[in-house]
């Protein structure tokens, strides 16, 4: 039964939310937004929590609204609590509001200051196979982990996971296990793993020969149901390819990474018998309806991963011996995006060009200026950033500016 106090509370929620739905905020906005706090707190009526979280979500749909909320530390803490609260609390809208807040890198410091345990809290929810809003939790982590400081906090949370199973192992298992969570697809764990792989400790885990992590990720380069998941996995593989000491293992029979990087770039071309024999078995006699990877940014990351594998003389020879040039030649003729085509040209030039002079064989350890050589960069995060939205999650799967790993 609603009494007078309930009606007054609902009216306060409505007025506070109304302020945040316009493009610019009135001077009274901060005061009105602060009035939302009691209705987000644990113990508040579920219907008022739902109305308040819906209005906060609306606020996060605009830049001024996000800036306003960033200054409300108590409200942010309540939002984090609500996003992780069990039913009947309206956790989904609260989690989506956090997705939008985390999409703005300038707000990360405020978020983490208000809720220092946010990465660990979200990680627990994202990896809970029973949590219905695990995808939203993973999406917040994907946005947060694009920046070095929150990424470090997430890595610490993974390292401090319960004994018995490494936190990164749990994350990889959730990503690679179909139906891990029957109510959440967990596609955004792909970008989370990609962002984590900018850190040396994460790459060391992923490239541990005894764990067989890379081998479990490779089939996901052709995952048909999600560009977000595919892009995250390809970004992870690309970052791992910076570790040139592992190239022989990656290209060798234990991992055999190259066919998994080339197959998404291959089309239905009909090669001659002599050329066909040069290709790995998985790339021979592809069906006439074979489609290339449709996302240009993922195609570029695949090419960059192969480029990194050619950093050493043995790696260049192995890539040549497996017929990579044939696939890249046809890709270059087909590629509609000039940026991706340019990256493909650089790789082709490496494969068909003269070997570097003595002492310059490792392209990751020397600085090169010749246009025929690849530009060497640091492992980067995947910008599968969810754009601010009041109602839905959106992804862009592009490669962001390089972040220097710590």
C-alpha positions as CSV (number, residue, x, y, z in Angstrom):
1,X,0.0,0.0,0.0
2,X,1.3,3.4,-0.9
3,X,1.1,6.1,1.7
4,X,1.8,9.8,1.4
5,X,5.5,9.3,2.0
6,X,5.6,6.8,-0.9
7,X,4.0,9.2,-3.2
8,X,6.4,12.0,-2.2
9,X,9.3,9.7,-2.7
10,X,8.1,8.7,-6.2
11,X,7.6,12.4,-7.0
12,X,11.2,13.2,-5.9
13,X,12.5,10.4,-8.1
14,X,10.5,11.7,-11.0
15,X,11.8,15.3,-10.6
16,X,15.4,14.2,-10.2
17,X,15.2,12.0,-13.3
18,X,13.5,14.7,-15.3
19,X,16.4,17.0,-14.8
20,X,18.8,14.5,-16.3
21,X,17.0,13.8,-19.4
22,X,17.6,17.1,-21.1
23,X,20.8,18.1,-22.9
24,X,21.9,20.7,-20.3
25,X,21.6,20.6,-16.6
26,X,19.9,23.3,-14.5
27,X,21.6,24.7,-11.4
28,X,19.3,22.6,-9.3
29,X,20.4,19.4,-11.0
30,X,23.0,18.4,-8.4
31,X,20.5,18.8,-5.6
32,X,17.8,16.9,-7.4
33,X,20.2,14.1,-8.3
34,X,21.3,13.8,-4.7
35,X,17.7,13.2,-3.8
36,X,17.9,9.9,-5.7
37,X,20.3,8.4,-3.1
38,X,17.7,7.2,-0.5
39,X,15.8,5.4,-3.2
40,X,18.9,3.5,-4.5
41,X,20.1,2.4,-1.1
42,X,19.7,-1.2,0.2
43,X,16.4,-1.6,1.9
44,X,14.5,0.9,-0.3
45,X,11.2,-0.3,-1.8
46,X,11.9,-2.3,-5.0
47,X,9.6,-0.1,-7.1
48,X,11.3,3.1,-6.0
49,X,14.7,1.5,-6.6
50,X,13.6,0.6,-10.1
51,X,12.4,4.1,-10.8
52,X,15.5,5.7,-9.4
53,X,17.9,3.4,-11.3
54,X,15.9,4.1,-14.5
55,X,16.4,7.8,-14.0
56,X,20.1,7.4,-13.3
57,X,20.4,5.3,-16.4
58,X,18.8,8.2,-18.3
59,X,21.3,10.6,-16.8
60,X,24.2,8.5,-18.1
61,X,22.9,9.0,-21.6
62,X,24.4,12.5,-21.8
63,X,27.8,14.0,-21.1
64,X,26.5,16.5,-18.6
65,X,24.5,13.8,-16.8
66,X,27.6,11.6,-16.5
67,X,29.7,14.5,-15.2
68,X,27.0,15.3,-12.6
69,X,26.9,11.7,-11.4
70,X,30.7,11.5,-11.2
71,X,30.6,14.1,-8.5
72,X,28.1,12.1,-6.4
73,X,30.4,9.6,-4.6
74,X,27.7,8.3,-2.3
75,X,25.3,7.8,-5.2
76,X,28.0,6.0,-7.2
77,X,28.5,3.6,-4.2
78,X,24.8,3.0,-4.0
79,X,24.7,2.3,-7.7
80,X,27.5,-0.3,-7.4
81,X,25.7,-2.0,-4.5
82,X,22.4,-2.1,-6.5
83,X,24.1,-3.4,-9.6
84,X,25.3,-6.4,-7.6
85,X,22.2,-6.9,-5.5
86,X,20.1,-10.1,-5.8
87,X,16.5,-10.1,-7.0
88,X,14.1,-8.4,-6.6
89,X,16.4,-5.4,-6.7
90,X,16.5,-3.9,-10.3
91,X,20.2,-4.6,-10.8
92,X,20.1,-4.5,-14.6
93,X,19.4,-0.8,-15.0
94,X,22.0,0.0,-12.4
95,X,24.6,-2.2,-14.2
96,X,23.8,-0.6,-17.5
97,X,24.2,2.9,-15.9
98,X,27.7,1.7,-14.8
99,X,28.4,0.5,-18.4
100,X,27.7,4.1,-19.7
101,X,29.7,5.7,-16.9
102,X,32.7,3.4,-17.5
103,X,32.5,4.2,-21.3
104,X,33.9,7.7,-20.4
105,X,37.6,7.3,-19.4
106,X,37.5,10.7,-17.6
107,X,35.1,9.2,-15.1
108,X,37.2,6.1,-14.2
109,X,39.0,7.9,-11.4
110,X,35.8,9.0,-9.8
111,X,34.2,5.6,-10.1
112,X,37.2,3.8,-8.5
113,X,37.5,6.4,-5.8
114,X,33.9,6.0,-4.8
115,X,34.0,2.2,-5.1
116,X,37.6,0.9,-4.9
117,X,36.4,-2.7,-4.9
118,X,34.4,-2.2,-8.1
119,X,36.6,-4.4,-10.4
120,X,36.6,-7.3,-8.0
121,X,32.8,-6.9,-7.3
122,X,32.0,-6.9,-11.0
123,X,34.4,-9.8,-11.7
124,X,32.6,-11.9,-9.2
125,X,29.3,-11.2,-10.9
126,X,30.6,-11.6,-14.4
127,X,32.0,-15.1,-13.6
128,X,29.0,-16.2,-11.6
129,X,27.2,-18.8,-13.9
130,X,23.9,-18.0,-12.2
131,X,24.0,-14.2,-12.4
132,X,21.4,-13.0,-15.0
133,X,23.2,-9.7,-15.6
134,X,26.7,-11.1,-16.0
135,X,27.0,-9.6,-19.5
136,X,26.4,-6.1,-18.2
137,X,29.0,-6.7,-15.5
138,X,31.5,-7.9,-18.2
139,X,30.7,-4.9,-20.3
140,X,31.5,-2.5,-17.5
141,X,34.8,-4.4,-17.0
142,X,35.5,-4.2,-20.8
143,X,35.1,-0.4,-20.6
144,X,37.1,0.1,-17.4
145,X,40.0,-2.1,-18.5
146,X,40.7,0.0,-21.5
147,X,42.7,2.3,-19.3
148,X,45.9,1.3,-17.5
149,X,44.9,2.0,-13.9
150,X,41.6,0.2,-13.8
151,X,43.2,-2.6,-15.9
152,X,45.8,-3.0,-13.1
153,X,43.0,-3.1,-10.5
154,X,41.3,-5.8,-12.4
155,X,44.5,-7.8,-12.7
156,X,44.9,-7.5,-9.0
157,X,41.4,-8.8,-8.4
158,X,42.1,-11.7,-10.7
159,X,45.4,-12.5,-8.9
160,X,43.6,-12.3,-5.5
161,X,40.9,-14.8,-6.6
162,X,40.0,-17.7,-4.5
163,X,42.7,-20.4,-4.1
164,X,42.5,-23.5,-6.2
165,X,41.9,-21.9,-9.6
166,X,43.6,-18.9,-11.0
167,X,41.3,-15.9,-11.7
168,X,42.5,-15.7,-15.4
169,X,41.8,-19.4,-15.7
170,X,38.2,-18.8,-14.6
171,X,37.8,-16.0,-17.0
172,X,39.1,-18.0,-19.9
173,X,37.0,-21.0,-19.0
174,X,33.8,-18.8,-18.9
175,X,34.8,-17.3,-22.3
176,X,35.5,-20.7,-23.9
177,X,32.6,-22.7,-22.5
178,X,29.3,-22.6,-24.4
179,X,26.4,-22.0,-22.1
180,X,28.6,-21.2,-19.1
181,X,25.8,-18.9,-18.1
182,X,22.4,-19.8,-19.6
183,X,21.1,-16.3,-19.1
184,X,24.1,-14.3,-20.3
185,X,26.2,-14.9,-23.4
186,X,29.4,-13.3,-21.9
187,X,30.6,-11.9,-25.3
188,X,32.2,-9.0,-23.5
189,X,34.7,-11.2,-21.7
190,X,36.5,-11.3,-25.0
191,X,37.4,-7.5,-24.9
192,X,38.2,-7.9,-21.1
193,X,40.7,-10.6,-21.9
194,X,42.1,-8.5,-24.8
195,X,42.6,-5.5,-22.5
196,X,44.2,-7.6,-19.8
197,X,46.6,-9.0,-22.4
198,X,48.3,-5.6,-22.6
199,X,49.9,-6.5,-19.3
200,X,53.0,-8.8,-19.2
201,X,51.7,-10.9,-16.3
202,X,48.5,-11.7,-18.3
203,X,50.6,-12.6,-21.4
204,X,52.8,-14.8,-19.4
205,X,49.7,-16.7,-18.2
206,X,48.2,-17.0,-21.7
207,X,51.5,-18.2,-23.2
208,X,52.3,-20.8,-20.5
209,X,52.8,-24.0,-22.5
210,X,51.5,-26.1,-19.7
211,X,48.1,-24.4,-19.5
212,X,47.0,-24.7,-23.2
213,X,45.2,-21.4,-23.0
214,X,46.0,-20.2,-26.5
215,X,44.9,-23.4,-28.0
216,X,41.5,-23.0,-26.4
217,X,41.1,-19.5,-27.8
218,X,42.1,-20.2,-31.4
219,X,38.7,-21.6,-32.5
220,X,37.0,-18.4,-31.4
221,X,38.7,-16.5,-34.2
222,X,35.8,-17.8,-36.3
223,X,33.0,-17.5,-33.7
224,X,30.0,-16.8,-35.8
225,X,27.6,-15.3,-33.3
226,X,29.5,-12.2,-32.0
227,X,31.8,-9.7,-33.5
228,X,32.6,-8.6,-29.9
229,X,33.8,-12.0,-28.8
230,X,35.8,-12.6,-32.0
231,X,37.4,-9.2,-31.8
232,X,38.3,-9.7,-28.2
233,X,40.0,-13.0,-28.9
234,X,41.8,-11.7,-32.0
235,X,43.0,-8.7,-30.0
236,X,44.3,-11.1,-27.3
237,X,46.2,-13.2,-29.8
238,X,47.6,-10.1,-31.4
239,X,49.0,-8.8,-28.0
240,X,50.4,-12.2,-27.2
241,X,52.3,-12.1,-30.5
242,X,54.5,-9.3,-29.2
243,X,56.3,-11.9,-27.1
244,X,58.8,-12.9,-29.9
245,X,60.4,-15.5,-27.6
246,X,57.3,-17.6,-28.0
247,X,57.0,-17.3,-31.8
248,X,58.6,-20.7,-32.5
249,X,56.1,-22.3,-30.1
250,X,53.2,-20.4,-31.5
251,X,54.0,-21.3,-35.1
252,X,55.0,-24.8,-34.3
253,X,52.8,-28.0,-34.1
254,X,51.9,-27.5,-30.5
255,X,49.9,-24.4,-31.2
256,X,49.9,-23.9,-35.0
257,X,48.5,-20.4,-34.8
258,X,49.0,-19.3,-38.4
259,X,46.1,-21.2,-40.0
260,X,43.7,-19.7,-37.4
261,X,44.9,-16.2,-38.3
262,X,44.8,-16.8,-42.0
263,X,41.5,-18.6,-42.4
264,X,39.3,-15.6,-41.5
265,X,41.2,-13.6,-44.1
266,X,40.7,-16.2,-46.8
267,X,38.0,-16.1,-49.5
268,X,36.7,-18.7,-52.0
269,X,39.7,-18.3,-54.3
270,X,40.6,-21.3,-56.5
271,X,44.4,-21.7,-56.4
272,X,46.5,-23.8,-58.7
273,X,47.5,-27.3,-57.5
274,X,51.0,-26.1,-56.9
275,X,49.9,-23.2,-54.9
276,X,47.3,-25.3,-53.0
277,X,50.1,-27.6,-51.8
278,X,51.9,-24.7,-50.2
279,X,48.9,-23.9,-48.0
280,X,48.1,-25.5,-44.6
281,X,45.5,-28.3,-44.9
282,X,42.8,-26.2,-43.3
283,X,43.2,-23.5,-46.0
284,X,43.1,-25.9,-49.0
285,X,40.0,-26.3,-51.2
286,X,37.8,-23.9,-49.3
287,X,34.1,-24.0,-50.4
288,X,32.9,-21.5,-53.0
289,X,30.7,-19.7,-50.4
290,X,33.7,-19.1,-48.0
291,X,33.3,-15.5,-46.6
292,X,36.1,-13.4,-45.2
293,X,35.9,-11.8,-41.7
294,X,33.3,-9.1,-42.2
295,X,34.7,-6.6,-39.6
296,X,37.5,-4.5,-41.0
297,X,39.1,-3.8,-37.6
298,X,39.3,-7.5,-36.9
299,X,40.8,-8.1,-40.3
300,X,43.4,-5.5,-39.5
301,X,44.3,-7.1,-36.1
302,X,44.7,-10.5,-37.8
303,X,47.1,-9.0,-40.3
304,X,49.0,-7.2,-37.4
305,X,49.3,-10.5,-35.5
306,X,50.9,-12.2,-38.5
307,X,53.1,-9.1,-39.0
308,X,54.4,-9.6,-35.4
309,X,55.1,-13.3,-36.1
310,X,57.4,-12.2,-38.9
311,X,59.5,-10.1,-36.5
312,X,62.3,-12.7,-36.4
313,X,64.0,-14.4,-39.3
314,X,62.8,-17.9,-38.3
315,X,59.3,-16.6,-38.0
316,X,59.4,-14.9,-41.4
317,X,60.5,-18.2,-42.9
318,X,57.8,-20.2,-41.2
319,X,55.1,-17.7,-42.4
320,X,56.4,-17.8,-45.9
321,X,56.6,-21.6,-45.9
322,X,52.9,-21.9,-45.0
323,X,51.8,-19.9,-48.0
324,X,50.6,-16.8,-46.2
325,X,51.5,-14.7,-49.2
326,X,48.9,-16.4,-51.3
327,X,46.1,-15.6,-48.9
328,X,47.3,-12.0,-48.4
329,X,47.7,-11.5,-52.1
330,X,44.0,-12.3,-52.7
331,X,43.0,-10.4,-49.6
332,X,44.8,-7.3,-50.9
333,X,42.9,-7.5,-54.2
334,X,39.6,-7.8,-52.4
335,X,40.1,-5.5,-49.4
336,X,37.7,-2.5,-49.6
337,X,39.1,-0.6,-46.7
338,X,42.2,1.5,-47.5
339,X,43.6,1.3,-44.0
340,X,43.4,-2.4,-43.8
341,X,44.8,-2.7,-47.4
342,X,47.8,-0.6,-46.4
343,X,48.5,-2.8,-43.4
344,X,48.3,-5.8,-45.7
345,X,50.7,-4.2,-48.2
346,X,53.3,-3.8,-45.4
347,X,53.1,-7.4,-44.5
348,X,53.4,-8.5,-48.1
349,X,56.5,-6.4,-48.5
350,X,58.0,-8.0,-45.4
351,X,57.3,-11.5,-46.9
352,X,58.6,-10.8,-50.4
353,X,61.3,-8.3,-49.6
354,X,65.0,-8.8,-48.8
355,X,66.1,-9.8,-45.4
356,X,67.3,-7.1,-43.0
357,X,71.1,-6.6,-42.7
358,X,72.9,-8.6,-40.0
359,X,72.1,-7.4,-36.5
360,X,68.7,-6.0,-37.6
361,X,66.9,-9.4,-38.0
362,X,64.5,-8.9,-35.1
363,X,62.1,-6.2,-36.0
364,X,60.7,-6.0,-32.5
365,X,64.1,-5.1,-31.1
366,X,65.2,-2.4,-33.6
367,X,63.6,0.8,-34.7
368,X,62.9,0.8,-38.4
369,X,62.1,3.7,-40.7
370,X,61.8,2.0,-44.1
371,X,58.3,1.9,-45.4
372,X,58.8,-1.8,-46.2
373,X,59.0,-2.7,-42.6
374,X,56.2,-2.9,-40.0
375,X,55.6,-0.2,-37.5
376,X,56.3,-1.7,-34.1
377,X,54.0,-0.7,-31.3
378,X,53.2,-1.8,-27.8
379,X,50.5,-4.3,-26.9
380,X,47.2,-2.4,-26.9
381,X,43.7,-2.6,-25.6
382,X,40.8,-3.4,-27.7
383,X,38.4,-0.5,-28.0
384,X,35.2,-2.6,-27.9
385,X,33.9,0.3,-26.0
386,X,30.1,0.3,-25.3
387,X,28.9,3.7,-26.4
388,X,26.8,5.7,-23.9
389,X,23.2,4.7,-24.3
390,X,20.1,4.8,-22.1
391,X,18.7,1.5,-23.2
392,X,21.1,-0.8,-24.9
393,X,24.7,-1.9,-25.2
394,X,26.6,-1.0,-28.4
395,X,30.1,-2.1,-29.5
396,X,32.5,-0.8,-32.0
397,X,35.3,-3.4,-32.0
398,X,38.0,-1.0,-33.3
399,X,41.6,-0.7,-32.3
400,X,42.2,2.2,-29.9
401,X,45.3,4.3,-29.6
402,X,48.2,2.4,-28.1
403,X,48.4,2.1,-24.4
404,X,51.8,1.5,-22.9
405,X,51.8,-1.6,-20.7
406,X,53.2,-1.4,-17.3
